[in-house]
Amino acid sequence: MKTTYAKGYVYPLKLTRESQEDLARIMEKLRCSKAEAIRDAIRHYAEYLEGLEVVNLRDISEEEAKKEIREYLKGKERVTADKISDELRIDVSLVNKVLLTLWQEGDVEPLE
């Protein structure tokens, strides 16, 4: 009978003391080896990232952002800064700054 092994890779890894302690806790709770704990963490992180979408933000001026946000808000009753940021691909800090200006000008109201 011939034994077949899956091809694998070995990665040398230097861990901080804190990471070593975290790994020890994981091994104890899951009752697994270091290698199993690390493989499970990689699998978990990969699954987590599957649902994430990368948004490439545009570099635009505050005035342009204000114009686009005003247009975007037309006909919408409720929308969050995160949603505006994602939809228009504008940095959320700039969205918040513009929303504050629009609120001060009386064009928008904050959600309660």
N, C-alpha and C positions, 0 to 999 in steps of 0.2 A: 504494500500500500504506500503510495507516494503522498507526502504532505505538501500542500501548497500554501504559501504565505502571501498575503496581500502586500503589494509594494507600499512602503511607507517612507516618511521622511523624518529625520531627527533634527530638531532645532535646539541649539544650545540657548539656554535662557537664564538670565540673571534676574533674580527677584529681590525686591527690597524686603526688609524685615516685616513690614506691614503686609506685603503680599504673601510672604511665607506664612504668616499667622493666619491670614484669610484662607490660604490653601489648606492649612492644617484643619481649620474649622470645617471647611467644605468636606474634606476627606473623612473627618469624624462623623459629621451628620449624615453624609451619603454612604459611608462605609465603602469607600472606593480608594483606588490608588491615586497617586499624584497625576499620572498620565491620564487616567479616566476622568478625573476632575477637570483637568485642563481641556481635554477633548470635549467634554460635556459643556464647558463654558464657551468654547468656540462655537459649538453647534447652537447653543442658546442664543449667543450674540448674532450669529448668522441668520437665525430665524427672526430675531427682532428686527434686523436691518432689512429683511425682505419687504416689510410693510412700509418702510420709509421712502419718501420721495425727496430727491435733491432738487432744490429750487435755486436756479442761477439768478441771483439778484442783478438788477440793472443799476447802473450808476447814473442817476438823474438828479437834476437840481430840485431844490425845495419847491420852487414855483411850478415846475413841470409836475412834480408829485402832487401838489395841491390841485392842479387842474385835472389830473387823471383820477384822483380820489373823489373829487366833486362829481365827476362824470360817473364814476363807478357807483356812487351812493344813490344816484337818481333811481327812484322807484323801489328802493330797499328800505324796509322798516328797521331791521336789526342786522348788524354785521359787526364782527369783531376785528380788531386791529390785525390779529394773526391771519384771518381770512383775507383781508385786504392785501396784506403783505404777500401772501402766497399767490393770490390771483393776479396781482399787478406786478409781482416780482420786484417789490420795493422793500428795502430794509425796514424791519418793524420799528426801529427807533425813529426813522424818518416818518413813517406812517403815524406814529404816536405824536410826534412833533406837529405834523400837519393837522391831525385831528384836534389837538389842543388849540391851535390857531383857529380852526374852523369853529370850534366850540366857543372861543372868545369872541368870534365875529357873529355868533348866533346862528350859524348854519347847521350845526349838529348838536345833539344832546347825548351825554354819556348814558350807557346802559345802567340800570339800577339793579 
